[in-house]
Amino acid sequence: MKALVSQPHLLSRVATLALGKTIGGSAAEFTDVPEPAISPDEILVKVRAVAINPTDHMHIDAISPSGSIIGCDYAGEVFKVGSNAARSWSVGDRVAGAVHGGLFPDRGAFAEYLKVDSDLAWKVPADVDDAAAATFGVSAVTAMLGLNARLGLPYPGEKHDIQRQQPAPVIFIYGGSTAAGLFAIQVAKLAGCTVITTASPHSTDLVTSYGADAVFDYHDPDVAAAIVKQYPDISIAVDCFSKGRSFSISDTVLKNSKGKLITLLQPPKPTYPGVEHEFILAYTLFGHPFQWLPPIGPRWPAIPDDRKALARFYATLPQLVSDKKLRAPPVFLEEGGWNGILTGLDKLRAGKVSGGKIVVKL
């Protein structure tokens, strides 16, 4: 089968890690690799569409070992079914989700076929097209991991009594117009929260349409003070940008309550005493240990509760999507088929994507 496979160059990788930018061109190329064999608990998916995330080019540029298939977010149809998986899936079923792409030679979304744990995928409703379905991958499950599994908010789609939560909890989401931010806003609203977020002025209508109750311009040098003046007791926050000023702004919002901040990239030490940072990675949702850049790179243990959280979320997602309670972010279709993946990756590298997610149909 055809797949986008990592071919790292040592010098460009060192430069990327040292300078924070790509040098020497893409360290991945399309090549033919064996079709993955599936276990009794897996399904094989014929990939129809993929969504592109910053983590994909980060893996190509600095993380992936040689021979790894790139890509996390996918939508397609079931092509083969493992014997145990037949209780839940049939050949021809429409399916979508996310996988741990960029680290393994036999599992990655930017390929003709993809093997998936049968309980870590969701069935796509008939009225949802492949492009939209593909966006409910890394960004959506990251929002769930941060808000539900880590901050303890009620899971979307499950019965809970939000009437007793008076006043409604207030949450701060930095970077509301990112794909993760748009999902985080929706997940927080389903949990009964009042959502305060940041965005550029041109994205205010977008984040409001996804449920944000108040939007502040992150360009404002006094944005943190403005938020604290109106909402002085915010105790939980998610930083969906996790770069530059986002950490200090979020910490300032939380300083009065000595609250907790979830970050999507490794954070610095908290700006104020008592504020807590927790760095999360969607990859822990797949239930296996992993390491980047062995033997010296960071390791993550298997977290069984995270895996249970992903299965729980994807079990309820078809109904949430059918009921329009969780919406896909705006989709930017990249033409060109397989070559569109490379074009989309370059756009993400250059910071040219805002307010939606690039999707490529294959």
N, C-alpha and C positions, 0 to 999 in steps of 0.2 A: 504494500500500500504506500501511498504518498504521504509524507509527513515533513513538518518543519523541525529539523534536528540541529541541536547545538554543536558547533565546531569552534570551541573557544580558542582565541589567540592569546598567549600568555602576556605579551607586552601590552596589548590593548586592554586586557582585563586589569592589569596593574594600573594602567593610566586611568581607567574608569574608576577604580576604587580610590585612587589617590586624588584625582581631580574632579570627580563627580560628573564627568561627561564622557560620551562615547568617542573613541578615537580608532580609526582604522576600519570603519565599516562594520556591517552586521556580522556577528559571529554565529550565524545560523544559516542553514540553506535547506531547500527542499530536496529530499532524496527518497529512495525506495527502502522501506524497512519491512520486516515480517509483520503480517497481521497478528494482533495480540491473541493469545490463547486465553480463554476465560475459565474461571473456577466454577464450581456448582453454585456459588453465591453471587456470581456476577452476570451482567448482561453485556453484549457487544452492540455498540451503537454505530449506525451509519450517520456520520456527521453531516448536517445540512447547513448549519450556520454557526459562527463563532463570534463572541464578543471579545474585545481586546482591552487588557488592563495594563496599568503601569508595571505591575509585577512581571508581566511577560517580557518586556524589554529589559527590565532589571536582571532577570534570570539570564537572558541572552548575553547581556553586556558584562555581567560580573559573577553570576552565581552558578549557572548550570554546568555540571560535568559534561565532558564530551559524550555525544551519542544520546543525549536526552531529548525526548519529544517535548516541544514547547506548547503552551496554551492551557488555559483552565476552563473557560466558559464555553458551553456548547448547547446546541439543540439539534435534534435529529429524530431518527426512528430506530426502534429495536430491531436488530438484524439477527442476533442469536441470543438464546436464553439458557443460562445454567440450570441444572436439574432442580436445585433448591429455589432458584429465583422464579421458576414457573408458577409458583403460587401467586405471584404478584404481577408478572409481566408476560406478554405474548409478543411474538414476532409481529412487527408492524405498528406497535404502540408508539405514540409520539412521546418523546422524553427530553428532558433538559436538566441542567445542573452545573456543577463545578467539580473539577478533579485537581489533584496536586500535580499540575504540569510543570515541566522544566527540571525535573529531578530524576526521572526514570526513563529507561529505553523503551518501555512498552506501555506507557500511560501518559497521554497528553492530548489536548483538544484539537490542536492544529494538525489534524491527520484525517485520512479518509474513514478510519474506524477507530473506535475508542472503547476500552473496557471500563466498566463502572460497577462499583458495589451496588447491588440491586436495591438496597434500602437507603442509599445516599443519592437518589435522583427523584424527580417528580414527574407526574404525568401531565402533559400539556393539554389544556382544554381545546376543544375544536375551534373556538373562535379566537384563539391567540396564535399569531403567525410565528414562524421560527425565529425571525429577527428579534421580536420582543421577548420571546421565551429565553433566548440566549443571554439576555441581560440579567436574569435572576441567578447569577452565579456568584463570583467573589464579592461583589459589592453588596448584594442582598444578604449573603450569609455572614459577612463581616458585621453588618448592622445588627443582625440577630445575635451574633456572638457577643458583641459589646453591650447591647442594651438588655437582652434577656438572660444570657448565660452568665455575664459578668456583673452587670448592675442590678440584676434581679427583677427587672420589669416583667409583667405578665407576657407570656408568649402570644403572638398574634394568632387569632383563630381559635383560641381556647377560652372556655367560659371563665369569667372572673368578674367580681363585683367591684367596678370602678366607682360606684356611687358612694362608697364609704371613704374614698380617698378625697377628703375635703380639708383644705383646698387641693385641687389637682396638683400633683407634683410638677415642678418646673425643671426642664432640662435644657442645657445649652449645647448646641451642635455647631461647632466651627466648620465652615465649608459646606453650607447647605446645598449649594448648586453642584457639588460633585455627585457622581453616581452613588457613592456610599452615603453621602449626605442626604440625598433624596430618599433613599431607602430608610435611613435612620429616622428622618422626619416622620415617615409614614408609620414605622414600627412604634415610635414613641407616641404618636397620636392614638394608635390602636390600644396602647396601654393606658390611655387616659391622661397623658402628660400635656402640659402647656409647653410649646416648643419655641425657644429663642434661638435664632441662628444668625450667621453672617453670610453675606454675599455681596457681589458687585451690584451697583444700582440697576444695571441692565438685566440682572437675574432675579430681582426682587419679585416680579410677578410669577416667575417660574417656581420659586421655593414656596411662595404663598399658595400657589395652586396645588402644591403637594401637601399642604397642611400647616406650614409654619405660622405661628401666631404673631411673631414680631421679628423683623429683619433689620439688621444693622450693617452698615457699610464698613467692611474690614479695612478699607483704605484710610478711614478716619483715624488720626493718631491718638485720639481720645476715645476710641470705640469701647474699650474695656470699662472705662469710667462711666460711659453713658449707659452701658448695660447694667452695671452694678447700681447705678442711681435708681433705675426703674425696677430692677429685680435683684435686691440685695442678698437674698438668701438661697441662691441656686447652689445645690450640693452635688449634682451629678452632671457630667459633661462628656461629650465625645468629640475628639479632634479628628475630623475626616480629611484634613490636609497634612498636619503633622510636619510642618516645616517652618523655619524662620520665626516670625512673630506669633504664630498660632499658639505655641506653647505658653508664652508669657501672657498673652491675652486670655487664654483659657484659665490659667492659674489665677489671674486677677479676678476673674468672674467668680471663682470658687473660694477665694481667700477668706471671706467672712464666715463661711460655713465649714472651712477646712475640708472641702469636698474631694470627690474622686474624679479623675480624668482618665478616660480610655483613649489611647493613642494608637495610630496605625503604623507609625514608624518609631524607631527607638527614641525615646524622649530624653532631654537633659534632666538634671535634678530639678525638683519643683522650685518655683520662684519664691514661694512662701511656706513657712513652717506649717505642718499639718496637712497640707494638700498632698494627695496621693496620686501617683501616676501608675497606670498599668498598660503595658504594651501588648497588643494582641496580634495574632497572625491567623488568617483563615485556615492555614494548612493544618493547625492542630485539630480542626473539625473532622479530619479523615481518620483519626484514631491510630496513627502509627508514629513511632519516633523517627526523627530525621535530623540531618546535619547539613549545613552549608559549608562549602570549601574545606572538606576534611583534609588532613587530620586536625587542623588548628582552628577551624571555623566553629561558630556557635552550634550547640545541640539543643533540640527540643524533645522532651519525653512524650510518650503516648499519653493522651488525656482522654480516657474512656467517656467521661461525662460530656466532653465537647462533641464526641462522635454521636452520642445519644441526642444532643441538642440539634445537630444537623438533621438526623433522621426524623426527629420530632417536627422540625420546621418544614421539611419537604413533604411530610405526610399531610400537613394542613394547607400547603401552598396552593394546590389546584383549586380548592374552594375559595381561598382568599382572592385569587386572581379572577376566577369566574364572577365573584361578587363585587369586583372592582375595588376591593379594600386595600389591595397592594397593586400599584401600577408600575409598569416599566418606566425607566427614565426615557427621555427623548432619544430616539435611535438615529444615528448618523450612518447611513449605509455607505460603505466603501466599495466602489465598483472594482472589477478586475479579478474576481475569483481569488484563487490562491495568492496571486501577486498583490491583491488588495490587503492581505494580512501584513505584508512588508511595508506597504504604504501607510497603513494605519499605525503600525509600530513607530514609524518615523515621525508621524504627526504627534504621537504621545511624547516621544523623546523631546520634540521641539516645543512642548507645552502649548500646542495649538488646539487642544480639545477642552471645551468647557460647557457645562450645562447638559451633558448627555453622554452617550457611550457609542463608540464605533463598533459596528457589526458588519461582518462580511458573510455573504451567502456563498456557499460552495456548490 
